[in-house]
């Protein structure tokens, strides 16, 4: 069985949180779990890609909902 060596991105690091555990530098502290960057490894490149793909999908869904609301009700406050 072949194993791959994961690629790390030193511009990102993982904290102890179950969700949203990837942080980008220069943020060196997680306010949720209290982790400090120097005590934790860099993030795996494929996990960073998955996180950002998920965030892009969420942003797309949210922007479509907002656009639908504007189309149906108009711009709030106008």
Secondary structure, DSSP 8 states (H G I E B T S, - for coil): -------EEEEEEE-S-SSS-EEETT--B-TTT--BGGGS-EEEHHHHHHHHHHHHHHHHHHHHHHHHHHHHH-STT-
